[in-house]
Amino acid sequence: MNVSLRKSARRTAAAALTLATAVSLAACSSDDSDNSGSSPASSSATDSFPVSVPTKFGDVEIKEQPTKVVALGWGDAEIATELGVQPVGATDWLGFGGEGLSPWATATYDKAPEILDTQTVDYEKIAKLDPDLILDVRDSGDGDTNKRLSEIAPTVSVPEDADGFTTTWDKQVEMISTALGEKAKGDKLVSQVNDRITEVKDAHPQWADKSATVLAKTSVEWGAYVKGDARADLVSALGFKPNAEISKLVKPGEFYVSLSAENLTKADSDVVIGFPIGDVGSIADDAQWKTLTAVKDGHAIVTDKELSNAISLGTPAAMLHALDLLTPKLEDATK
């Protein structure tokens, strides 16, 4: 992914990964958290400590239940709150504002966290929060960043082979719930999403015979999301086959394939799902978009900001919301 797209995938998330029912995840609401006294980020953990979390940089041992958590990775803070733990510092990758939680999160903060920048890691500000655990589970996987964060507090970074924001949503929940001593709650969140995916997939067996492309347009170029990206992974989980032509262009470690105007036709599939990234206007009005056979035949979807953000965020609550929005659109596109 080029520099412009990398920055788009990192921060301008605000409207940019503006790429992503109102479903109750009551078991993960803020009622489960205990934020009294000097432990603003803690819950009554159900697991015993110490715990160990395998990461790209080795196993991270967490000796005691964390009481001051800083959550830096994409969606890390929202997952922590769904598990009953309220971070003292958090990032807002998609620019939701306020406390940084998405509109679909069922948990809230008793005390708003310090919102940290997503463009530059402010180590001094993080250190001042005096964390006893740092979550950086869905992020770039940069070694220097991990080294400096680990000097401040135990840092749970990306899993092996998950650089460049490619930590899968279920692995992210698993790692965070383990680190926080809430493995059972994490398993329940994963099961809720997987059960809903299975329900939708089983109701549409015909999708298994169809290919799909998750296509994005930025101010720079067109591109297709592939395995390792929350958008493409969700569509595949629903039964759709990946686009064979796009799959041939995938480079190791990348979740995005750049497409020139000349080879945009490679994106043609039985279903094409278009994501506008940033201020690019309406994809539906784009002349190149209209050249695709799937578009001409009525087998294409143009996502709006709500669906884009929900899929992109990839937290359990956001995934459930995205499924409710995406399913009827896929039904229409596959008639």
C-alpha positions as a Markdown table, in Angstrom:
| # | Residue | x | y | z |
|---|---|---|---|---|
| 1 | Met | 0.0 | 0.0 | 0.0 |
| 2 | Asn | 1.5 | 3.4 | -0.9 |
| 3 | Val | 2.1 | 6.2 | 1.6 |
| 4 | Ser | -1.1 | 8.0 | 0.9 |
| 5 | Leu | -3.2 | 4.9 | 1.4 |
| 6 | Arg | -1.3 | 3.9 | 4.5 |
| 7 | Lys | -2.1 | 7.3 | 6.1 |
| 8 | Ser | -5.7 | 7.0 | 4.9 |
| 9 | Ala | -6.0 | 3.6 | 6.5 |
| 10 | Arg | -4.4 | 4.9 | 9.7 |
| 11 | Arg | -6.0 | 8.1 | 10.6 |
| 12 | Thr | -8.5 | 9.5 | 8.2 |
| 13 | Ala | -10.4 | 6.8 | 9.3 |
| 14 | Ala | -12.7 | 9.6 | 10.4 |
| 15 | Ala | -14.4 | 9.6 | 7.1 |
| 16 | Ala | -11.8 | 7.8 | 5.3 |
| 17 | Leu | -11.8 | 4.3 | 6.4 |
| 18 | Thr | -15.1 | 5.3 | 6.0 |
| 19 | Leu | -14.8 | 2.2 | 4.6 |
| 20 | Ala | -16.2 | -0.1 | 7.5 |
| 21 | Thr | -28.1 | -4.6 | 15.2 |
| 22 | Ala | -28.3 | -2.1 | 17.1 |
| 23 | Val | -27.7 | -5.4 | 18.7 |
| 24 | Ser | -27.5 | -5.8 | 22.5 |
| 25 | Leu | -24.3 | -7.2 | 23.9 |
| 26 | Ala | -25.6 | -6.9 | 27.4 |
| 27 | Ala | -23.1 | -9.3 | 28.9 |
| 28 | Cys | -20.4 | -6.8 | 27.9 |
| 29 | Ser | -22.0 | -3.6 | 29.1 |
| 30 | Ser | -20.3 | -1.1 | 31.4 |
| 31 | Asp | -22.4 | -2.5 | 34.3 |
| 32 | Asp | -19.7 | -5.3 | 34.5 |
| 33 | Ser | -17.0 | -2.8 | 35.4 |
| 34 | Asp | -15.9 | -1.7 | 38.8 |
| 35 | Asn | -14.3 | 1.7 | 38.5 |
| 36 | Ser | -14.2 | 2.8 | 42.2 |
| 37 | Gly | -11.2 | 4.0 | 44.1 |
| 38 | Ser | -7.8 | 4.2 | 42.3 |
| 39 | Ser | -8.6 | 1.6 | 39.6 |
| 40 | Pro | -10.3 | 3.6 | 36.9 |
| 41 | Ala | -9.7 | 1.1 | 34.2 |
| 42 | Ser | -10.3 | -2.1 | 36.1 |
| 43 | Ser | -13.0 | -4.7 | 36.2 |
| 44 | Ser | -13.5 | -7.7 | 38.5 |
| 45 | Ala | -11.4 | -10.0 | 36.3 |
| 46 | Thr | -12.7 | -13.5 | 36.1 |
| 47 | Asp | -9.3 | -15.1 | 35.2 |
| 48 | Ser | -6.4 | -15.5 | 37.6 |
| 49 | Phe | -3.1 | -13.8 | 37.1 |
| 50 | Pro | -0.4 | -13.9 | 35.9 |
| 51 | Val | -1.4 | -14.4 | 32.3 |
| 52 | Ser | 0.7 | -14.6 | 29.1 |
| 53 | Val | -0.2 | -13.3 | 25.7 |
| 54 | Pro | 1.8 | -14.4 | 22.6 |
| 55 | Thr | 2.7 | -11.5 | 20.3 |
| 56 | Lys | 5.0 | -10.8 | 17.3 |
| 57 | Phe | 7.7 | -9.7 | 19.8 |
| 58 | Gly | 7.4 | -12.7 | 22.1 |
| 59 | Asp | 5.1 | -13.6 | 25.0 |
| 60 | Val | 4.0 | -10.7 | 27.2 |
| 61 | Glu | 3.5 | -11.6 | 30.8 |
| 62 | Ile | 1.0 | -9.6 | 32.8 |
| 63 | Lys | 1.6 | -10.3 | 36.5 |
| 64 | Glu | -1.5 | -8.6 | 38.0 |
| 65 | Gln | -4.9 | -7.5 | 36.9 |
| 66 | Pro | -4.4 | -4.2 | 35.0 |
| 67 | Thr | -5.9 | -1.1 | 36.6 |
| 68 | Lys | -4.7 | 1.5 | 34.2 |
| 69 | Val | -5.0 | 0.5 | 30.5 |
| 70 | Val | -3.9 | 2.6 | 27.5 |
| 71 | Ala | -5.5 | 1.3 | 24.3 |
| 72 | Leu | -3.7 | 2.4 | 21.1 |
| 73 | Gly | -4.6 | -0.1 | 18.4 |
| 74 | Trp | -7.5 | 0.2 | 16.0 |
| 75 | Gly | -10.6 | -0.7 | 18.0 |
| 76 | Asp | -8.6 | -1.8 | 21.0 |
| 77 | Ala | -10.3 | 0.6 | 23.4 |
| 78 | Glu | -13.8 | -0.3 | 22.3 |
| 79 | Ile | -13.2 | -4.0 | 22.8 |
| 80 | Ala | -11.8 | -3.3 | 26.2 |
| 81 | Thr | -14.9 | -1.4 | 27.3 |
| 82 | Glu | -17.1 | -4.2 | 25.9 |
| 83 | Leu | -15.2 | -6.5 | 28.3 |
| 84 | Gly | -15.9 | -4.2 | 31.2 |
| 85 | Val | -12.5 | -2.4 | 31.3 |
| 86 | Gln | -12.3 | 1.4 | 30.8 |
| 87 | Pro | -9.0 | 2.6 | 29.4 |
| 88 | Val | -7.5 | 5.7 | 30.8 |
| 89 | Gly | -6.0 | 6.5 | 27.4 |
| 90 | Ala | -7.5 | 5.7 | 24.0 |
| 91 | Thr | -7.3 | 6.4 | 20.3 |
| 92 | Asp | -10.2 | 7.4 | 18.0 |
| 93 | Trp | -9.1 | 6.0 | 14.6 |
| 94 | Leu | -12.3 | 6.7 | 12.8 |
| 95 | Gly | -12.9 | 10.2 | 14.3 |
| 96 | Phe | -16.1 | 9.4 | 16.2 |
| 97 | Gly | -15.4 | 12.2 | 18.6 |
| 98 | Gly | -16.3 | 12.4 | 22.3 |
| 99 | Glu | -14.9 | 9.4 | 24.1 |
| 100 | Gly | -13.8 | 7.7 | 20.9 |
| 101 | Leu | -16.4 | 4.9 | 21.0 |
| 102 | Ser | -18.5 | 4.1 | 18.0 |
| 103 | Pro | -22.2 | 4.7 | 17.9 |
| 104 | Trp | -22.8 | 0.9 | 18.1 |
| 105 | Ala | -20.7 | 0.3 | 21.3 |
| 106 | Thr | -22.9 | -0.9 | 24.1 |
| 107 | Ala | -20.4 | 0.0 | 26.9 |
| 108 | Thr | -19.6 | 3.6 | 28.0 |
| 109 | Tyr | -17.1 | 5.3 | 30.2 |
| 110 | Asp | -17.7 | 6.5 | 33.7 |
| 111 | Lys | -14.7 | 8.9 | 33.2 |
| 112 | Ala | -13.6 | 9.9 | 29.7 |
| 113 | Pro | -10.2 | 8.7 | 28.6 |
| 114 | Glu | -7.4 | 10.8 | 27.4 |
| 115 | Ile | -7.7 | 10.7 | 23.6 |
| 116 | Leu | -4.4 | 10.1 | 22.0 |
| 117 | Asp | -3.2 | 11.0 | 18.5 |
| 118 | Thr | -3.2 | 8.3 | 15.9 |
| 119 | Gln | -0.7 | 9.9 | 13.5 |
| 120 | Thr | 2.2 | 10.2 | 16.0 |
| 121 | Val | 2.7 | 8.1 | 19.1 |
| 122 | Asp | 3.1 | 10.6 | 22.0 |
| 123 | Tyr | 5.3 | 8.5 | 24.4 |
| 124 | Glu | 5.5 | 11.3 | 27.0 |
| 125 | Lys | 1.8 | 11.7 | 27.2 |
| 126 | Ile | 1.3 | 7.9 | 27.5 |
| 127 | Ala | 3.9 | 7.7 | 30.2 |
| 128 | Lys | 2.1 | 10.4 | 32.2 |
| 129 | Leu | -1.0 | 8.3 | 32.3 |
| 130 | Asp | 1.1 | 5.8 | 34.3 |
| 131 | Pro | -0.3 | 2.7 | 32.6 |
| 132 | Asp | 0.2 | -0.8 | 33.8 |
| 133 | Leu | -0.8 | -2.3 | 30.4 |
| 134 | Ile | -0.7 | -0.9 | 26.9 |
| 135 | Leu | -2.9 | -2.5 | 24.1 |
| 136 | Asp | -1.6 | -2.1 | 20.6 |
| 137 | Val | -3.1 | -5.2 | 19.1 |
| 138 | Arg | -4.4 | -3.9 | 15.7 |
| 139 | Asp | -1.7 | -1.6 | 14.5 |
| 140 | Ser | 1.4 | -1.4 | 12.2 |
| 141 | Gly | 3.5 | -3.9 | 14.2 |
| 142 | Asp | 6.4 | -1.5 | 14.2 |
| 143 | Gly | 9.4 | -2.9 | 16.3 |
| 144 | Asp | 10.7 | 0.5 | 17.4 |
| 145 | Thr | 7.3 | 1.6 | 18.5 |
| 146 | Asn | 6.8 | -1.6 | 20.5 |
| 147 | Lys | 10.2 | -1.3 | 22.1 |
| 148 | Arg | 9.5 | 2.2 | 23.4 |
| 149 | Leu | 6.0 | 1.4 | 24.6 |
| 150 | Ser | 7.3 | -1.7 | 26.4 |
| 151 | Glu | 9.7 | 0.6 | 28.3 |
| 152 | Ile | 6.6 | 2.3 | 29.7 |
| 153 | Ala | 4.5 | -0.7 | 30.5 |
| 154 | Pro | 3.9 | -4.3 | 29.3 |
| 155 | Thr | 2.7 | -3.9 | 25.8 |
| 156 | Val | 0.4 | -6.4 | 23.9 |
| 157 | Ser | 1.2 | -5.8 | 20.3 |
| 158 | Val | 0.2 | -7.5 | 17.1 |
| 159 | Pro | 0.2 | -11.3 | 16.8 |
| 160 | Glu | 2.8 | -13.0 | 14.6 |
| 161 | Asp | 2.4 | -12.2 | 10.9 |
| 162 | Ala | -0.2 | -9.4 | 11.5 |
| 163 | Asp | 1.7 | -6.3 | 10.5 |
| 164 | Gly | 0.0 | -3.4 | 8.9 |
| 165 | Phe | -3.3 | -3.5 | 10.7 |
| 166 | Thr | -4.1 | -7.0 | 9.6 |
| 167 | Thr | -4.9 | -8.5 | 13.1 |
| 168 | Thr | -8.2 | -10.3 | 12.6 |
| 169 | Trp | -11.1 | -9.1 | 14.7 |
| 170 | Asp | -11.5 | -12.5 | 16.5 |
| 171 | Lys | -7.7 | -12.7 | 17.3 |
| 172 | Gln | -7.9 | -9.1 | 18.5 |
| 173 | Val | -10.7 | -10.0 | 21.0 |
| 174 | Glu | -8.9 | -13.1 | 22.1 |
| 175 | Met | -5.6 | -11.3 | 22.9 |
| 176 | Ile | -7.3 | -8.3 | 24.6 |
| 177 | Ser | -9.6 | -10.5 | 26.7 |
| 178 | Thr | -6.7 | -12.7 | 27.8 |
| 179 | Ala | -4.6 | -9.7 | 28.8 |
| 180 | Leu | -7.5 | -8.2 | 30.8 |
| 181 | Gly | -8.4 | -11.5 | 32.5 |
| 182 | Glu | -11.7 | -11.7 | 30.8 |
| 183 | Lys | -11.3 | -14.7 | 28.5 |
| 184 | Ala | -14.8 | -16.0 | 28.9 |
| 185 | Lys | -16.3 | -12.6 | 28.0 |
| 186 | Gly | -14.1 | -12.4 | 25.0 |
| 187 | Asp | -15.1 | -15.9 | 23.9 |
| 188 | Lys | -18.8 | -14.9 | 24.2 |
| 189 | Leu | -18.3 | -11.8 | 22.0 |
| 190 | Val | -16.6 | -13.9 | 19.3 |
| 191 | Ser | -19.4 | -16.5 | 19.5 |
| 192 | Gln | -22.1 | -13.8 | 19.1 |
| 193 | Val | -20.5 | -12.5 | 15.9 |
| 194 | Asn | -19.7 | -15.9 | 14.5 |
| 195 | Asp | -23.2 | -17.2 | 15.2 |
| 196 | Arg | -24.7 | -14.2 | 13.4 |
| 197 | Ile | -22.3 | -14.7 | 10.4 |
| 198 | Thr | -23.3 | -18.4 | 10.3 |
| 199 | Glu | -26.9 | -17.5 | 10.4 |
| 200 | Val | -26.6 | -15.1 | 7.5 |
| 201 | Lys | -24.4 | -17.5 | 5.5 |
| 202 | Asp | -26.7 | -20.5 | 6.0 |
| 203 | Ala | -29.7 | -18.4 | 4.9 |
| 204 | His | -28.0 | -17.6 | 1.6 |
| 205 | Pro | -26.3 | -20.8 | 0.3 |
| 206 | Gln | -26.4 | -19.4 | -3.2 |
| 207 | Trp | -23.6 | -16.9 | -2.2 |
| 208 | Ala | -21.1 | -19.7 | -2.1 |
| 209 | Asp | -21.3 | -19.9 | -6.0 |
| 210 | Lys | -20.5 | -16.2 | -6.4 |
| 211 | Ser | -17.3 | -14.2 | -6.4 |
| 212 | Ala | -17.1 | -10.7 | -4.8 |
| 213 | Thr | -14.6 | -7.8 | -4.9 |
| 214 | Val | -14.4 | -5.2 | -2.1 |
| 215 | Leu | -13.3 | -2.2 | -4.1 |
| 216 | Ala | -12.2 | 1.2 | -2.8 |
| 217 | Lys | -11.7 | 4.5 | -4.4 |
| 218 | Thr | -9.4 | 7.1 | -2.9 |
| 219 | Ser | -8.2 | 10.5 | -4.1 |
| 220 | Val | -5.2 | 8.7 | -5.5 |
| 221 | Glu | -6.4 | 5.5 | -7.1 |
| 222 | Trp | -8.7 | 2.5 | -7.1 |
| 223 | Gly | -7.8 | -0.6 | -5.1 |
| 224 | Ala | -9.2 | -3.9 | -3.8 |
| 225 | Tyr | -9.2 | -5.1 | -0.3 |
| 226 | Val | -8.2 | -8.7 | 0.2 |
| 227 | Lys | -7.7 | -11.3 | 2.9 |
| 228 | Gly | -6.5 | -9.7 | 6.2 |
| 229 | Asp | -8.8 | -6.7 | 5.8 |
| 230 | Ala | -11.9 | -6.6 | 7.9 |
| 231 | Arg | -14.1 | -5.8 | 4.9 |
| 232 | Ala | -12.8 | -8.5 | 2.6 |
| 233 | Asp | -12.7 | -11.0 | 5.5 |
| 234 | Leu | -16.4 | -10.4 | 6.4 |
| 235 | Val | -17.6 | -10.9 | 2.8 |
| 236 | Ser | -15.6 | -14.1 | 2.5 |
| 237 | Ala | -17.0 | -15.3 | 5.8 |
| 238 | Leu | -20.5 | -14.9 | 4.4 |
| 239 | Gly | -19.6 | -17.4 | 1.7 |
| 240 | Phe | -18.5 | -15.4 | -1.3 |
| 241 | Lys | -15.4 | -16.5 | -3.2 |
| 242 | Pro | -12.5 | -14.0 | -3.6 |
| 243 | Asn | -11.9 | -12.5 | -7.0 |
| 244 | Ala | -9.4 | -14.8 | -8.7 |
| 245 | Glu | -7.8 | -12.0 | -10.8 |
| 246 | Ile | -7.3 | -9.8 | -7.8 |
| 247 | Ser | -5.9 | -12.7 | -5.8 |
| 248 | Lys | -3.1 | -13.1 | -8.3 |
| 249 | Leu | -1.9 | -9.5 | -7.6 |
| 250 | Val | -1.7 | -9.8 | -3.8 |
| 251 | Lys | 1.8 | -9.3 | -2.4 |
| 252 | Pro | 2.8 | -11.0 | 0.9 |
| 253 | Gly | 1.9 | -9.0 | 4.0 |
| 254 | Glu | -0.5 | -6.7 | 2.1 |
| 255 | Phe | -4.3 | -6.4 | 2.5 |
| 256 | Tyr | -4.8 | -4.0 | -0.4 |
| 257 | Val | -4.1 | -4.3 | -4.1 |
| 258 | Ser | -3.7 | -1.0 | -6.1 |
| 259 | Leu | -5.5 | -0.9 | -9.4 |
| 260 | Ser | -4.9 | 1.5 | -12.3 |
| 261 | Ala | -7.6 | 2.8 | -14.5 |
| 262 | Glu | -6.4 | 0.3 | -17.2 |
| 263 | Asn | -6.8 | -2.8 | -15.0 |
| 264 | Leu | -9.8 | -1.8 | -13.0 |
| 265 | Thr | -11.8 | -4.4 | -15.0 |
| 266 | Lys | -9.9 | -7.0 | -13.0 |
| 267 | Ala | -12.2 | -6.0 | -10.1 |
| 268 | Asp | -15.3 | -7.3 | -11.9 |
| 269 | Ser | -17.0 | -10.1 | -10.0 |
| 270 | Asp | -20.5 | -11.4 | -9.5 |
| 271 | Val | -20.8 | -8.8 | -6.8 |
| 272 | Val | -18.7 | -5.6 | -6.4 |
| 273 | Ile | -18.9 | -3.6 | -3.2 |
| 274 | Gly | -17.6 | -0.1 | -3.5 |
| 275 | Phe | -16.1 | 1.9 | -0.6 |
| 276 | Pro | -15.4 | 5.6 | -1.1 |
| 277 | Ile | -12.3 | 6.6 | 1.0 |
| 278 | Gly | -12.0 | 10.2 | 1.9 |
| 279 | Asp | -13.5 | 13.1 | 0.0 |
| 280 | Val | -13.9 | 11.5 | -3.4 |
| 281 | Gly | -17.5 | 12.2 | -4.2 |
| 282 | Ser | -20.0 | 9.6 | -5.2 |
| 283 | Ile | -18.6 | 6.4 | -6.5 |
| 284 | Ala | -22.0 | 5.8 | -8.2 |
| 285 | Asp | -21.4 | 8.8 | -10.4 |
| 286 | Asp | -17.9 | 7.8 | -11.4 |
| 287 | Ala | -17.4 | 7.0 | -15.1 |
| 288 | Gln | -14.9 | 4.2 | -14.4 |
| 289 | Trp | -17.2 | 2.6 | -11.8 |
| 290 | Lys | -19.9 | 2.5 | -14.4 |
| 291 | Thr | -17.8 | 0.5 | -16.8 |
| 292 | Leu | -17.8 | -2.6 | -14.6 |
| 293 | Thr | -20.2 | -5.3 | -15.7 |
| 294 | Ala | -21.4 | -5.9 | -12.2 |
| 295 | Val | -22.5 | -2.2 | -12.0 |
| 296 | Lys | -24.2 | -2.3 | -15.4 |
| 297 | Asp | -26.1 | -5.5 | -14.4 |
| 298 | Gly | -27.2 | -4.2 | -11.0 |
| 299 | His | -24.9 | -6.4 | -9.0 |
| 300 | Ala | -23.0 | -3.7 | -7.2 |
| 301 | Ile | -23.2 | -1.9 | -3.8 |
| 302 | Val | -21.9 | 1.5 | -2.9 |
| 303 | Thr | -21.5 | 1.7 | 0.8 |
| 304 | Asp | -22.4 | 4.8 | 2.9 |
| 305 | Lys | -20.4 | 6.2 | 5.7 |
| 306 | Glu | -22.2 | 4.3 | 8.4 |
| 307 | Leu | -21.7 | 0.9 | 6.8 |
| 308 | Ser | -18.1 | 1.7 | 5.8 |
| 309 | Asn | -17.2 | 2.7 | 9.4 |
| 310 | Ala | -18.9 | -0.3 | 10.9 |
| 311 | Ile | -17.1 | -2.8 | 8.7 |
| 312 | Ser | -13.8 | -1.0 | 9.0 |
| 313 | Leu | -13.8 | -0.7 | 12.8 |
| 314 | Gly | -14.3 | -4.4 | 13.1 |
| 315 | Thr | -15.1 | -4.6 | 16.8 |
| 316 | Pro | -17.8 | -7.2 | 17.8 |
| 317 | Ala | -20.5 | -4.5 | 18.2 |
| 318 | Ala | -19.6 | -2.9 | 14.9 |
| 319 | Met | -19.5 | -6.2 | 13.1 |
| 320 | Leu | -23.0 | -7.1 | 14.2 |
| 321 | His | -24.2 | -3.7 | 13.1 |
| 322 | Ala | -22.4 | -4.0 | 9.8 |
| 323 | Leu | -24.1 | -7.4 | 9.2 |
| 324 | Asp | -27.5 | -5.9 | 9.7 |
| 325 | Leu | -26.7 | -3.2 | 7.2 |
| 326 | Leu | -24.9 | -5.2 | 4.6 |
| 327 | Thr | -27.1 | -8.3 | 4.4 |
| 328 | Pro | -30.1 | -6.7 | 2.7 |
| 329 | Lys | -27.8 | -4.9 | 0.3 |
| 330 | Leu | -26.1 | -8.2 | -0.7 |
| 331 | Glu | -29.5 | -9.8 | -1.1 |
| 332 | Asp | -30.5 | -7.1 | -3.6 |
| 333 | Ala | -27.2 | -7.3 | -5.4 |
| 334 | Thr | -27.4 | -11.0 | -5.9 |
| 335 | Lys | -31.0 | -11.2 | -7.3 |
